[in-house]
Amino acid sequence: MKNIIYIVLISILTLSCNTTKNTSLQKDERLGNIKQNDTVKIANEALEYEIIIIDPGFATWLASRARPEGFYSQQYMENRNYIYVLEWNQRVLQPQRFNPNLYELRIDYQNGIDYGYDVNYKLYNYFLYFQLTNNQRLGPFVPRI
């Protein structure tokens, strides 16, 4: 059976508050293509796990602001992801206390399973992006790039 991890966040506030800005013609073409597709899909075929992140701006942020792949070790990201997932899932279960528009779905991330570098890298960076853009703190660490 295929296990799927979904993160679906649509930031209505972010979309409604953004104004259009003139961009330079010399922008990186890669970033322009990423802006068109706000869905990031991460899959580990061997483990049959998949993460789908639908959040306007994350793909651009990942390409432009996140540390490059290889900067963090897989062990480092696994440890941080586990802490972030625990806090995320606690907030999903408490919609009266935490904004249910931010914490919509539970994340099925288990300690001890090797999800691979790519899954951990993008999940870790999504948590950083989420914390920085929504002014949230999911753990004892100050979110920074």
Protein Blocks (a to p, Z undefined) as FASTA:
>chain_A
ZZddddddddfklmmmpccddddfkbcfklmmmmmpmcdcdddfknopacddddehjlmm
mmmmmccehkacfklmmmmmmmmmmmmmmmmmmmmlpcfklmmbccdddehiagbjklmm
mmmmmmmmmmmmnopafbfbdcdZZ
